[in-house]
Amino acid sequence: MTAVDGQTTQVSQRPAGPERVADRLYHDLLAPEEIRAVRARVRAIASEAVAPVAARIANGDERIDGFPRDVFDALAERGVYKIPFGTDVGGEGLEHPATATAVAVEELAYYSNSVAAIFDVHCILAGNALNQGSPEQRERWLKPIVAGEIVGAFATSEPAASSDLSPAAVQTVAVRDGEEWVLNGRKRWITNSIVAGVIVVLARTGERLTTFVVPTTTPGLSIGTPDRKLGNRGQITADVILDDVRLGPEAVLGVEGGGLKIALQTLTYGRIGIAAAGVGMAQAAFDHMAEHLRTREAFGGPLGGKQHWQFLMADRATELEVARDLYLKAALRLDSGIPFPEPEAAMAKLFGTRLSGDIARDAVQVFGGFGFTTQRGADDAPGPVEAIYRDCKIGEIYEGANEIQQWVIARQILGRDITG
């Protein structure tokens, strides 16, 4: 049993690992009851389906081990992909779907940021974009995504365009040929691409941008070799190559020229998810630290008896409280009907991802040599925090680099006429 804001909720038994310190310190006064229930449910699912294979995912080789299909299917069987969506496409129809989705991301990232990223791209990016499509597109593509029958991907980034998605920067081009569209270009860093059934692609159409729904079986579409990355090794990324890909008019998502609005709204939602993932990793590293400081003997007493670590942990606990409340506030604003909940979304992403890096680095330090170890030679014990240290860095880069988030916040303060 776990108590959240005075409510007692049944969760599965915690797997071997540190105590969840947030269960004692954090009082969730922001989230509605349905969100607290989703947190408990996804935590139980993650402990059963993700925790036992998290080390395998974290230490795998993207080109050999590939996509963690067993975990993807387990989440589908347990209905996790239904959380963000309405009942008309097979979803749960929650009152606060974005907030529930962000909480689910945090709980998945606690054990594996790779799995959280797969969920984020499948549901928040590809799923949210498709949710803005026509009834026919939602029926054809979104329903199987919600059921986990196909994997979704979202392709905006390119070799020369990532945080900058202006029409001048995007080099993937879609040209009319009669009733059809012909797409040519190369997308980069595309999560889930090697296993996707459908990819939402952003392309330049004249002087504006348009999003297209591209089935991966379309002739002319191919997937490059998976990248090998520092972390998030279960989040398989690869280039998507479009070579005279022909699509009918039904492939246009939304309206012609409306792609940038769809992309930016989707990425704003995604930033809230990445903020939640940062909190999940930060909480995991913090919990490992707290356990080690209580149990590690040094200089005649527990390591946690040293005032340096006490003060550091007090500061980090305070920052965790702020980071979690920030992403919840941004998500609740999104659920209230505000499509661009700024500056909260930018603040949440900036603060949550930065905090995950800070606490992961602290955790490596407090564990000493063991913190720097993937697997200890003496007893094959897995390193407790090095995977978090590797995985967390990407949060400061994707879904809009943190420098972009600072610019967004500054724009809210000073105005576009000053910041541009």
C-alpha positions as CSV (number, residue, x, y, z in Angstrom):
1,M,0.0,0.0,0.0
2,T,1.2,3.6,-0.6
3,A,-0.3,6.8,0.7
4,V,-0.5,9.7,-1.7
5,D,-2.0,13.0,-0.4
6,G,-3.8,11.1,2.3
7,Q,-5.2,8.6,-0.2
8,T,-4.3,4.9,0.2
9,T,-3.8,3.1,-3.0
10,Q,-3.0,-0.5,-3.7
11,V,0.2,-1.1,-5.6
12,S,2.2,-4.2,-6.3
13,Q,5.1,-5.1,-4.0
14,R,8.2,-3.0,-4.8
15,P,11.0,-4.9,-6.5
16,A,14.4,-5.2,-4.8
17,G,15.9,-1.7,-4.6
18,P,15.9,1.4,-2.5
19,E,13.0,2.9,-0.7
20,R,10.9,5.4,-2.6
21,V,11.7,8.4,-0.5
22,A,9.1,10.5,-2.3
23,D,6.4,8.4,-0.7
24,R,7.3,9.9,2.6
25,L,8.3,13.4,1.5
26,Y,6.1,14.4,-1.5
27,H,2.4,15.4,-0.9
28,D,0.6,15.5,-4.2
29,L,-1.9,18.4,-3.8
30,L,-1.9,19.3,-7.4
31,A,-3.0,16.2,-9.1
32,P,-6.7,15.0,-9.2
33,E,-7.5,11.6,-7.8
34,E,-7.6,10.0,-11.3
35,I,-4.0,11.1,-11.7
36,R,-2.9,9.6,-8.4
37,A,-4.6,6.4,-9.4
38,V,-2.8,6.3,-12.8
39,R,0.5,6.9,-10.9
40,A,-0.1,3.9,-8.7
41,R,-1.2,1.7,-11.6
42,V,1.7,2.6,-13.9
43,R,4.2,2.2,-11.0
44,A,2.9,-1.4,-10.5
45,I,3.1,-2.1,-14.2
46,A,6.6,-0.7,-14.4
47,S,7.9,-2.7,-11.5
48,E,6.6,-5.9,-13.1
49,A,7.4,-5.3,-16.8
50,V,10.3,-2.8,-16.9
51,A,12.3,-3.2,-13.7
52,P,13.4,-6.8,-14.2
53,V,14.9,-6.0,-17.7
54,A,16.0,-2.5,-17.2
55,A,19.7,-3.4,-16.9
56,R,19.5,-5.4,-20.1
57,I,18.0,-2.5,-21.9
58,A,20.5,0.1,-20.4
59,N,23.5,-2.0,-21.4
60,G,22.5,-3.3,-24.7
61,D,23.8,-2.6,-28.2
62,E,21.2,-0.8,-30.3
63,R,22.3,-2.6,-33.5
64,I,22.3,-6.1,-31.9
65,D,19.7,-6.1,-29.1
66,G,17.3,-3.9,-31.0
67,F,13.9,-2.7,-29.9
68,P,12.7,-4.1,-26.5
69,R,9.6,-5.6,-28.0
70,D,8.8,-7.7,-25.0
71,V,8.4,-4.5,-22.9
72,F,6.5,-2.7,-25.6
73,D,4.0,-5.6,-25.8
74,A,3.7,-5.9,-22.1
75,L,2.8,-2.2,-21.8
76,A,0.2,-2.7,-24.6
77,E,-1.3,-5.7,-22.8
78,R,-1.7,-3.7,-19.7
79,G,-3.4,-0.8,-21.5
80,V,-0.7,1.8,-20.9
81,Y,-1.0,3.3,-24.4
82,K,-4.7,4.0,-23.7
83,I,-3.9,6.6,-21.0
84,P,-3.5,9.6,-23.3
85,F,-6.5,9.1,-25.5
86,G,-10.3,9.4,-25.8
87,T,-12.7,6.5,-25.8
88,D,-13.5,7.0,-29.5
89,V,-10.1,5.6,-30.4
90,G,-10.0,2.9,-27.7
91,G,-8.4,5.1,-25.0
92,E,-9.4,5.6,-21.4
93,G,-11.1,9.0,-21.9
94,L,-9.6,10.5,-18.8
95,E,-10.5,14.0,-17.7
96,H,-6.8,15.0,-17.5
97,P,-5.1,12.9,-20.2
98,A,-1.9,15.0,-20.5
99,T,-1.3,15.0,-16.8
100,A,-1.9,11.3,-16.6
101,T,0.5,10.7,-19.5
102,A,3.2,12.8,-17.9
103,V,2.9,10.9,-14.6
104,A,3.1,7.6,-16.6
105,V,6.3,8.8,-18.2
106,E,7.8,9.6,-14.7
107,E,7.0,6.1,-13.4
108,L,8.5,4.4,-16.5
109,A,11.6,6.6,-16.5
110,Y,12.2,5.6,-12.8
111,Y,13.4,2.2,-14.1
112,S,14.3,2.9,-17.7
113,N,14.5,6.2,-19.6
114,S,14.6,4.2,-22.8
115,V,11.2,2.8,-22.2
116,A,9.9,6.2,-21.1
117,A,11.2,7.6,-24.4
118,I,9.6,4.9,-26.5
119,F,6.2,5.6,-24.8
120,D,6.7,9.3,-25.2
121,V,7.3,9.1,-29.0
122,H,4.6,6.4,-29.5
123,C,1.9,8.3,-27.6
124,I,2.9,11.9,-27.0
125,L,4.5,12.7,-30.4
126,A,3.1,10.3,-33.0
127,G,-0.1,9.7,-31.2
128,N,-0.8,13.3,-30.3
129,A,-0.1,14.4,-33.9
130,L,-2.4,11.7,-35.3
131,N,-5.1,12.7,-32.8
132,Q,-5.3,16.0,-34.7
133,G,-6.0,14.3,-38.0
134,S,-9.2,13.5,-39.8
135,P,-11.7,10.9,-38.5
136,E,-10.4,8.5,-41.2
137,Q,-6.8,9.0,-40.2
138,R,-7.6,8.6,-36.5
139,E,-9.5,5.4,-37.3
140,R,-6.8,4.0,-39.6
141,W,-3.7,4.9,-37.6
142,L,-4.4,6.1,-34.1
143,K,-6.6,3.2,-33.0
144,P,-3.8,0.6,-33.6
145,I,-1.3,2.8,-31.9
146,V,-3.6,3.0,-28.8
147,A,-3.9,-0.8,-28.9
148,G,-0.2,-1.3,-29.3
149,E,-0.8,-3.2,-32.6
150,I,1.7,-0.9,-34.4
151,V,4.5,1.3,-33.3
152,G,4.4,5.0,-34.0
153,A,7.3,7.4,-34.9
154,F,7.5,11.2,-35.4
155,A,10.0,12.6,-37.8
156,T,10.9,16.3,-37.7
157,S,14.7,16.4,-37.1
158,E,17.1,16.4,-40.0
159,P,20.9,16.5,-40.3
160,A,20.8,20.3,-40.4
161,A,17.5,20.9,-38.6
162,S,16.5,19.9,-35.1
163,S,15.7,22.6,-32.6
164,D,15.3,24.9,-35.6
165,L,12.2,23.8,-37.5
166,S,11.8,26.9,-39.6
167,P,10.8,26.3,-43.3
168,A,14.2,27.6,-44.4
169,A,15.9,24.9,-42.2
170,V,13.8,21.9,-43.2
171,Q,15.2,20.3,-46.3
172,T,12.7,17.4,-46.7
173,V,10.5,18.5,-49.5
174,A,7.0,17.5,-50.6
175,V,6.0,18.4,-54.2
176,R,2.6,18.0,-55.8
177,D,2.3,15.7,-58.8
178,G,-1.3,15.8,-59.9
179,E,-3.4,14.4,-57.0
180,E,-0.3,12.9,-55.3
181,W,2.6,14.2,-53.2
182,V,6.2,13.2,-53.8
183,L,8.5,13.4,-50.7
184,N,12.3,13.5,-50.8
185,G,14.6,14.0,-47.9
186,R,16.3,12.5,-44.9
187,K,15.2,12.6,-41.3
188,R,17.6,12.0,-38.4
189,W,17.4,10.7,-34.8
190,I,14.0,9.1,-35.4
191,T,13.0,7.1,-32.4
192,N,11.1,3.8,-33.1
193,S,11.7,4.1,-36.8
194,I,13.2,0.6,-37.3
195,V,10.0,-1.0,-36.0
196,A,7.4,1.7,-36.8
197,G,4.2,0.9,-38.8
198,V,3.6,4.6,-39.4
199,I,5.7,7.8,-39.3
200,V,4.5,11.3,-39.0
201,V,6.8,13.3,-41.3
202,L,7.3,17.1,-41.4
203,A,8.1,18.4,-44.9
204,R,8.5,21.7,-46.7
205,T,5.7,22.5,-49.1
206,G,6.5,25.7,-50.9
207,E,7.3,28.3,-48.3
208,R,5.4,26.5,-45.5
209,L,5.6,23.2,-43.7
210,T,3.1,20.3,-43.8
211,T,2.8,17.0,-41.9
212,F,2.2,13.8,-43.7
213,V,1.2,10.3,-42.5
214,V,3.6,7.9,-44.0
215,P,3.2,4.1,-43.7
216,T,6.6,2.5,-43.5
217,T,5.6,0.0,-46.2
218,T,5.4,2.9,-48.8
219,P,7.8,2.3,-51.7
220,G,10.8,4.7,-51.5
221,L,10.9,4.8,-47.7
222,S,13.9,3.1,-46.0
223,I,15.5,3.1,-42.6
224,G,19.2,3.6,-42.0
225,T,21.5,1.8,-39.6
226,P,20.6,2.4,-35.9
227,D,22.8,4.8,-34.0
228,R,25.0,3.7,-31.2
229,K,24.5,6.2,-28.3
230,L,26.0,7.1,-24.9
231,G,22.7,6.2,-23.2
232,N,19.1,5.4,-23.8
233,R,20.2,2.3,-25.7
234,G,16.8,0.8,-25.8
235,Q,15.4,3.9,-27.5
236,I,16.5,2.9,-31.0
237,T,17.1,5.8,-33.3
238,A,17.9,5.8,-37.0
239,D,17.6,7.9,-40.1
240,V,14.5,7.8,-42.2
241,I,15.2,8.2,-46.0
242,L,12.5,9.4,-48.3
243,D,13.3,8.7,-52.0
244,D,10.5,9.7,-54.3
245,V,7.9,8.5,-51.7
246,R,4.5,8.9,-53.3
247,L,1.4,9.6,-51.1
248,G,-2.2,10.4,-51.9
249,P,-4.0,13.5,-50.6
250,E,-5.3,11.5,-47.7
251,A,-1.8,11.5,-46.3
252,V,-1.8,15.2,-45.4
253,L,-2.3,15.5,-41.6
254,G,-4.4,18.5,-40.8
255,V,-4.2,21.1,-43.6
256,E,-1.5,21.9,-46.1
257,G,0.8,24.5,-44.6
258,G,-0.3,23.7,-41.1
259,G,2.5,21.4,-40.2
260,L,4.6,23.8,-38.1
261,K,1.6,24.4,-35.7
262,I,1.1,20.6,-35.3
263,A,4.8,20.1,-34.8
264,L,5.2,22.8,-32.2
265,Q,2.1,21.9,-30.3
266,T,3.2,18.3,-30.2
267,L,6.7,19.1,-29.2
268,T,5.4,21.4,-26.4
269,Y,3.5,18.4,-25.0
270,G,6.6,16.3,-25.5
271,R,8.6,18.7,-23.4
272,I,6.3,18.1,-20.5
273,G,6.9,14.4,-21.0
274,I,10.7,14.9,-21.0
275,A,10.4,17.0,-17.9
276,A,8.6,14.1,-16.2
277,A,11.2,11.6,-17.4
278,G,13.9,13.9,-15.9
279,V,12.1,13.8,-12.5
280,G,11.8,10.0,-12.8
281,M,15.5,9.5,-13.3
282,A,16.3,12.1,-10.6
283,Q,14.1,10.4,-8.1
284,A,15.7,7.0,-8.9
285,A,19.2,8.4,-8.4
286,F,18.1,10.2,-5.2
287,D,16.6,7.0,-3.8
288,H,19.8,5.1,-4.4
289,M,21.8,7.8,-2.8
290,A,19.6,7.9,0.3
291,E,19.9,4.1,0.7
292,H,23.7,4.2,0.3
293,L,24.1,7.1,2.8
294,R,22.1,5.2,5.4
295,T,23.9,1.9,5.0
296,R,27.5,2.7,3.9
297,E,29.9,2.9,6.9
298,A,32.8,5.3,6.7
299,F,35.0,6.9,9.3
300,G,33.3,5.1,12.1
301,G,29.7,5.7,11.2
302,P,27.1,5.9,8.4
303,L,28.2,8.1,5.4
304,G,25.0,10.0,5.8
305,G,26.2,11.2,9.2
306,K,28.4,13.7,7.4
307,Q,26.9,17.1,7.2
308,H,28.0,17.7,3.6
309,W,25.7,14.9,2.4
310,Q,22.9,15.8,4.7
311,F,22.8,19.4,3.3
312,L,23.1,18.2,-0.3
313,M,20.2,15.7,0.1
314,A,18.1,18.4,1.7
315,D,18.7,20.7,-1.3
316,R,18.0,17.9,-3.8
317,A,14.8,16.9,-2.1
318,T,13.6,20.4,-2.3
319,E,14.5,20.6,-6.0
320,L,12.7,17.4,-6.7
321,E,9.6,18.8,-5.1
322,V,9.8,21.8,-7.4
323,A,10.5,19.8,-10.5
324,R,7.6,17.5,-10.1
325,D,5.2,20.3,-9.3
326,L,6.4,22.2,-12.4
327,Y,5.6,19.4,-14.9
328,L,2.3,18.7,-13.2
329,K,1.3,22.4,-13.5
330,A,2.3,22.5,-17.2
331,A,0.4,19.3,-17.9
332,L,-2.7,20.6,-16.1
333,R,-2.6,23.8,-18.1
334,L,-2.4,21.7,-21.3
335,D,-5.4,19.7,-20.1
336,S,-7.3,22.9,-19.5
337,G,-7.3,23.6,-23.2
338,I,-4.2,25.8,-23.5
339,P,-2.2,24.3,-26.4
340,F,1.1,26.1,-25.5
341,P,1.3,26.2,-21.7
342,E,4.3,28.5,-21.5
343,P,6.4,29.4,-19.6
344,E,5.6,26.3,-17.5
345,A,6.4,23.7,-20.2
346,A,9.8,25.3,-20.9
347,M,10.5,25.8,-17.2
348,A,9.6,22.2,-16.4
349,K,11.7,20.7,-19.2
350,L,14.7,23.0,-18.3
351,F,14.6,22.4,-14.6
352,G,13.6,18.7,-14.6
353,T,16.3,17.6,-17.1
354,R,19.0,19.7,-15.5
355,L,18.1,18.3,-12.1
356,S,18.4,14.7,-13.4
357,G,21.9,15.4,-14.5
358,D,22.8,17.0,-11.2
359,I,21.5,14.2,-9.0
360,A,22.9,11.5,-11.3
361,R,26.3,13.1,-11.0
362,D,25.9,13.3,-7.2
363,A,24.9,9.7,-7.1
364,V,28.0,8.6,-9.0
365,Q,30.1,10.6,-6.5
366,V,28.4,9.2,-3.4
367,F,28.9,5.6,-4.6
368,G,32.6,6.3,-5.5
369,G,34.2,3.6,-7.7
370,F,31.0,1.5,-7.6
371,G,29.1,4.5,-9.0
372,F,31.4,4.5,-12.0
373,T,31.0,0.8,-12.6
374,T,28.7,-1.0,-15.0
375,Q,29.4,-4.4,-13.4
376,R,31.8,-5.1,-10.5
377,G,34.3,-7.8,-11.2
378,A,34.4,-9.2,-7.7
379,D,30.8,-10.4,-7.6
380,D,29.2,-9.2,-10.9
381,A,27.0,-6.8,-9.0
382,P,25.5,-4.3,-11.4
383,G,26.5,-0.6,-11.0
384,P,23.5,1.1,-9.3
385,V,23.5,4.5,-11.0
386,E,25.9,4.6,-14.0
387,A,23.0,3.9,-16.5
388,I,21.0,6.9,-15.1
389,Y,24.1,9.0,-15.5
390,R,24.4,8.0,-19.1
391,D,20.7,8.2,-19.9
392,C,19.9,11.5,-18.4
393,K,22.0,13.7,-20.6
394,I,19.8,13.3,-23.7
395,G,17.0,15.1,-21.8
396,E,18.9,18.4,-22.0
397,I,19.1,18.0,-25.8
398,Y,16.0,16.5,-27.3
399,E,12.5,18.0,-27.6
400,G,14.2,21.4,-28.0
401,A,17.6,21.9,-26.4
402,N,17.6,23.5,-23.0
403,E,19.1,26.6,-24.5
404,I,15.9,26.9,-26.6
405,Q,13.8,26.5,-23.4
406,Q,15.8,29.4,-21.8
407,W,15.0,31.5,-24.9
408,V,11.3,30.6,-24.7
409,I,11.2,31.7,-21.0
410,A,13.1,34.9,-21.8
411,R,10.6,35.6,-24.6
412,Q,7.8,35.4,-22.0
413,I,9.7,37.9,-19.8
414,L,11.0,40.4,-22.3
415,G,8.7,40.0,-25.3
416,R,9.3,38.8,-28.8
417,D,10.2,42.3,-30.0
418,I,13.3,42.1,-27.8
419,T,14.3,38.4,-28.0
420,G,13.2,37.7,-31.5
